Amino acid sequence: MENFLLSLETEFYFITGIYFEGLSGLALGLLFFSLTLFLIRYKSEQRPLVTDTDISNEIGNEKNAKVNLSRSLIEMGQLDEAKRLLEEVLKDNPTEKEKNTIKFLLTKINS
């Protein structure tokens, strides 16, 4: 037990630069260690889990997913597949904004 306490005292001294002896040193070391863990945990809980970005309107919207996928396909040079996806969205009663986006992408494919 004495060797264990001595090794704890030595390690605590190397970490903090403060030398405590015996059981009082062990108690103060545990208190210091517990306080450090508490502060680390408290500080990590302060971070927001949700960012300001709101993507809830695009989650589950198949038309937006197909339009976004077609953009990626155009960039990769897979123009036939992108055109097929855009035509599928056109058949599915898109909004005016979606129609304008699709027309823009189709002109990009055809040029």
C-alpha positions as CSV (number, residue, x, y, z in Angstrom):
1,M,0.0,0.0,0.0
2,E,2.9,2.3,0.8
3,N,4.5,1.8,-2.6
4,F,1.2,2.5,-4.3
5,L,0.7,5.8,-2.4
6,L,4.3,6.7,-3.2
7,S,3.8,6.1,-6.9
8,L,0.6,8.1,-6.9
9,E,2.3,11.0,-5.0
10,T,5.2,10.9,-7.6
11,E,2.8,10.9,-10.6
12,F,0.7,13.7,-9.1
13,Y,3.8,15.7,-8.5
14,F,4.9,15.2,-12.2
15,I,1.5,16.2,-13.5
16,T,0.8,19.2,-11.2
17,G,4.1,20.2,-9.7
18,I,2.6,20.0,-6.2
19,Y,3.7,17.4,-3.8
20,F,1.2,16.0,-1.3
21,E,2.1,13.2,1.2
22,G,0.1,10.3,2.6
23,L,-3.7,9.9,2.7
24,S,-4.3,13.6,2.7
25,G,-2.4,13.8,-0.5
26,L,-4.4,11.0,-2.0
27,A,-7.7,12.7,-0.9
28,L,-6.6,16.0,-2.4
29,G,-5.4,14.3,-5.6
30,L,-8.7,12.5,-6.0
31,L,-10.5,15.8,-5.4
32,F,-8.4,17.6,-8.0
33,F,-8.9,14.7,-10.5
34,S,-12.7,14.7,-9.9
35,L,-12.9,18.4,-10.3
36,T,-10.9,18.2,-13.6
37,L,-13.2,15.5,-15.0
38,F,-16.2,17.5,-13.9
39,L,-15.0,20.7,-15.7
40,I,-14.1,18.7,-18.8
41,R,-17.6,17.2,-18.9
42,Y,-19.3,20.5,-18.1
43,K,-17.4,22.2,-20.9
44,S,-18.2,19.5,-23.5
45,E,-21.9,19.8,-22.7
46,Q,-22.0,23.4,-23.6
47,R,-21.5,22.8,-27.3
48,P,-24.8,22.9,-29.3
49,L,-25.8,19.6,-30.8
50,V,-27.7,21.1,-33.7
51,T,-26.2,23.6,-36.1
52,D,-28.0,26.5,-37.7
53,T,-28.4,24.6,-40.9
54,D,-31.9,23.6,-41.6
55,I,-32.2,20.7,-44.0
56,S,-35.5,19.4,-42.7
57,N,-37.3,20.5,-45.8
58,E,-35.2,18.3,-48.1
59,I,-35.2,15.2,-45.9
60,G,-37.5,12.6,-47.5
61,N,-38.3,14.8,-50.6
62,E,-37.7,12.5,-53.5
63,K,-37.9,15.2,-56.1
64,N,-35.1,17.2,-54.5
65,A,-33.0,14.1,-54.0
66,K,-33.3,13.3,-57.7
67,V,-32.5,16.9,-58.8
68,N,-29.4,16.9,-56.5
69,L,-28.4,13.5,-57.8
70,S,-28.7,14.7,-61.4
71,R,-26.4,17.6,-60.6
72,S,-23.8,15.2,-59.3
73,L,-24.2,13.0,-62.3
74,I,-23.8,16.0,-64.7
75,E,-20.5,16.8,-62.9
76,M,-19.3,13.2,-63.3
77,G,-20.2,13.2,-67.0
78,Q,-23.1,10.7,-66.8
79,L,-25.5,12.9,-68.8
80,D,-27.9,10.2,-69.9
81,E,-28.7,9.1,-66.4
82,A,-29.0,12.7,-65.2
83,K,-31.4,13.5,-68.1
84,R,-33.5,10.4,-67.2
85,L,-33.8,11.5,-63.6
86,L,-34.7,15.0,-64.5
87,E,-37.4,13.8,-66.9
88,E,-38.9,11.6,-64.1
89,V,-39.1,14.7,-61.9
90,L,-40.8,16.6,-64.6
91,K,-43.5,13.9,-64.9
92,D,-44.2,14.2,-61.1
93,N,-45.8,17.7,-61.1
94,P,-42.8,19.7,-59.9
95,T,-43.2,23.2,-58.4
96,E,-42.2,26.3,-60.5
97,K,-38.9,26.5,-58.7
98,E,-38.2,22.9,-59.4
99,K,-39.2,23.3,-63.1
100,N,-36.8,26.3,-63.5
101,T,-34.0,24.3,-61.9
102,I,-34.7,21.2,-64.1
103,K,-34.9,23.4,-67.3
104,F,-31.5,24.9,-66.4
105,L,-30.0,21.5,-65.8
106,L,-31.4,20.1,-69.1
107,T,-30.0,23.0,-71.1
108,K,-26.7,22.3,-69.4
109,I,-26.9,18.7,-70.5
110,N,-27.9,19.5,-74.1
111,S,-25.3,22.1,-74.7
